[in-house]
Each structure stands twice: as C-alpha cells, then as structure tokens.
Amino acid sequence: MEFRSRRCSWNAATLRLLNDTYTFAATGPRRYEDWAHDVHAVLHRSVPDPRGWLRLDPDRTNDARDTVPAYPFDPPDAAEFPDRLYPLEAKAAVTALAIMAEEWHSEPAPVRSRPDRDAVLADARTMLDRYSPTARYWTNATAAASDPAPDFLAAGLQGTASHRFLTCEYLKGLDLIEDLGLIAVTDDEVGVFWSFGAY
C-alpha cells in the first residue's frame, strides 16, 4: 500500500511539474561502480525504471533516433562525465529540478515569481525524495563549478549556462540549443532529469 501511494505521489508530482515543458525524466538501475555507465543506459532507453514508475520521454518513438540513437542526447563517453558534471547539494538539486517547469524562451512566469512557487518546489522535493536522503546529485550547469549550491531560482532556465549533452544535429526542423540536466545517484538507482531549449 505504501509503495502504491509513493508511486502515485511521484507520478502526480512529475506530471504537474514537467509535463508541459520539453523535458526528459527517467530512472534506471544502478549496476556499475562508475554510475556514468548507468546514466548512459537511461539516456539510450536501454533499461526500464526499476520500480515501473512514470517516465517522461517525448522522443522515445521519434524517428530522429534512427540517426542519433539517444536523441535528443549525444552524451559524452562515461569517462568524460567528470569534466561535464558538478556536484550539487540536495537543496540546490530541488531548485534545479523546479526551474525545469519553465520554458527556455519567452517564459512569462519564472518559478521565482509564481504564486504557486512553494507548490512547485514541493513537487520537486517529492520527486527527489524517491532517491533517499543519502542520494548524491550532479548537474551540467556551469554555475555549480565553483559552488555546489547555486541559486537556480534566481537565475531561472534562461540564466543557466551548461555543458551540452545534446546532439548538434539539425533533425526534423528542430535545433537544440540549450539544456539543463540533473542526475540523482544512489546505491540502487540513477535518476536523470533534463530540460531542453529548442528552435
């Protein structure tokens, strides 16, 4: 009963927070000491969610994957992850996930100024609670290079620079130009959340 309740809470929070934006949200099993290999598996859709919970993957059946198998991703090799990712404190991970509710361009209401700001942050906390208090978090946002607790709410998506994990291929009339990623790592799972800006 508790498992079903947690799954329902996770699924509902995920849909409320991320279903209206171009966002990828998926969890996979942790099988390797070097969890970058597990993240690769999630980005390539080669592993299921260990608990069978909701995934958001608008490109899962996109035929652009015939050209770029991990589309919209073109992730670096696992060995290059340390050069592209930075550790985040848990509170910063919550705000990084929360701002994925924003649009990259022409966002009329950044999370920081929304009347439901606290509810947005609560949904992000609900999602990350899945990964336990001992989870470690990583991001491709360069703001975290010198500070594991950057103020993502103040910056918003449009003010967040990052190392790209996206393909530079121009496919189906879509040019992917920005991204923000968050990775949660536990002994058993890796959670991957990614927001895309496209023209």
C-alpha positions in Angstrom: 0.0 0.0 0.0 2.8 2.4 0.9 4.6 1.6 -2.4 1.5 2.4 -4.4 1.0 5.6 -2.5 4.6 6.7 -3.2 4.3 5.8 -6.8 1.1 7.8 -7.2 2.7 10.8 -5.4 5.8 10.6 -7.7 3.7 10.2 -10.9 1.4 13.1 -10.0 4.3 15.4 -9.0 6.2 14.6 -12.2 3.2 15.4 -14.4 2.4 18.6 -12.6 6.0 19.8 -12.7 7.3 18.7 -16.0 4.6 17.5 -18.4 4.1 20.9 -20.0 7.7 21.5 -21.0 10.2 19.8 -23.2 11.7 17.6 -20.5 13.1 14.1 -20.1 12.6 12.3 -16.7 13.6 8.7 -16.2 15.2 6.4 -13.7 17.3 3.3 -14.3 19.0 0.7 -12.2 22.5 1.3 -10.7 24.6 -1.6 -12.0 28.1 -0.1 -12.2 30.5 1.4 -9.7 31.0 4.2 -12.3 27.4 5.3 -12.4 28.1 7.3 -15.7 27.5 3.9 -17.5 24.1 3.7 -15.8 23.2 7.2 -16.9 24.3 6.3 -20.5 21.8 3.3 -20.3 19.0 5.6 -19.3 19.8 8.2 -22.0 19.8 5.4 -24.6 16.5 4.0 -23.2 18.1 0.5 -22.8 16.9 -0.1 -19.2 13.5 0.1 -17.6 12.5 2.0 -14.4 13.3 -0.5 -11.6 10.0 0.3 -9.9 7.9 0.7 -13.0 7.1 4.4 -12.2 6.3 7.1 -14.8 8.8 8.3 -17.3 8.6 11.4 -19.4 10.2 10.9 -22.7 8.7 12.8 -25.6 11.3 11.5 -28.0 11.1 7.8 -27.2 9.4 7.0 -30.5 10.9 9.9 -32.5 12.3 8.6 -35.8 15.2 11.1 -35.3 16.6 8.3 -33.1 17.3 6.4 -36.4 20.0 9.0 -37.0 21.0 9.8 -33.4 20.1 6.7 -31.2 20.0 8.6 -27.9 18.2 11.6 -29.5 17.9 14.4 -28.3 21.0 13.4 -26.4 24.5 12.9 -27.7 26.1 12.3 -24.3 29.9 12.2 -23.9 31.6 9.0 -23.1 31.3 7.9 -19.5 35.0 8.8 -18.9 34.3 12.4 -19.8 31.4 12.9 -17.3 33.7 14.3 -14.6 34.6 17.1 -17.0 31.0 17.9 -17.7 29.2 17.5 -14.4 29.4 19.1 -11.0 28.2 18.0 -7.6 25.1 19.7 -6.1 23.8 19.9 -2.6 20.3 18.4 -2.1 18.6 21.8 -1.7 20.2 23.1 -4.9 19.1 19.9 -6.7 15.5 20.7 -5.7 15.7 24.2 -7.2 17.4 22.9 -10.4 14.6 20.4 -10.9 11.9 23.1 -10.1 13.1 25.5 -12.8 12.7 22.8 -15.4 9.0 23.7 -15.1 9.9 26.9 -17.0 10.1 27.4 -20.8 13.6 28.3 -22.1 12.2 31.2 -24.2 9.5 33.8 -23.6 8.8 32.4 -20.1 6.1 34.8 -18.7 6.3 33.5 -15.1 9.6 32.2 -13.8 9.2 29.9 -10.8 10.8 32.5 -8.5 7.8 34.9 -9.2 4.9 32.4 -9.4 2.2 32.4 -6.8 2.5 28.6 -6.7 6.3 28.7 -6.1 6.1 26.7 -2.9 3.9 24.0 -4.6 6.4 23.8 -7.5 9.3 23.3 -5.0 7.2 20.7 -3.1 6.7 18.7 -6.3 10.4 18.8 -7.0 11.1 17.6 -3.4 8.5 14.8 -3.8 10.3 13.6 -6.9 13.8 13.7 -5.4 12.6 12.0 -2.1 12.4 8.8 -4.2 16.2 8.7 -4.1 16.6 8.7 -0.3 18.5 11.2 2.0 21.8 9.7 1.0 21.5 10.4 -2.7 24.2 12.4 -4.4 23.3 14.9 -7.1 25.1 16.2 -10.2 24.4 18.8 -12.8 25.9 20.0 -16.1 25.2 23.7 -15.1 28.4 25.6 -15.0 27.2 27.7 -12.1 27.9 24.6 -9.9 31.6 24.5 -10.9 32.6 26.9 -8.1 29.6 26.5 -5.8 27.6 23.2 -5.0 24.6 25.4 -4.0 23.9 27.9 -6.9 20.7 29.9 -6.8 18.8 28.3 -9.7 15.6 30.1 -8.8 17.2 33.5 -9.1 18.8 32.6 -12.5 15.9 30.6 -14.0 16.4 28.5 -17.1 17.4 31.4 -19.3 20.2 32.4 -17.0 21.6 29.0 -16.6 24.6 28.1 -18.8 25.7 24.4 -19.1 27.9 21.9 -20.8 25.8 20.4 -23.6 24.7 16.8 -23.6 22.5 17.4 -26.6 23.0 16.5 -30.2 24.1 19.3 -32.5 22.4 17.5 -35.5 19.6 19.6 -37.1 16.8 17.0 -37.4 13.2 17.3 -38.4 13.5 21.1 -38.4 14.5 21.3 -34.7 17.7 22.9 -33.5 18.5 22.0 -29.9 20.4 24.9 -28.4 20.3 24.7 -24.5 19.9 22.1 -21.8 19.9 21.7 -18.1 20.4 18.3 -16.5 20.2 16.9 -13.0 21.3 13.4 -12.1 20.5 11.6 -8.8 22.7 8.7 -7.8 22.0 6.1 -5.1 23.4 2.6 -4.5 20.4 1.2 -6.4 19.2 3.8 -8.9 20.1 6.7 -11.1 17.5 9.4 -11.8 18.0 11.6 -14.9 16.1 14.8 -15.5 16.8 17.0 -18.5 15.3 20.2 -19.8 15.7 21.2 -23.5 15.6 24.6 -25.2 14.9 24.3 -29.0 14.2 26.4 -32.0 
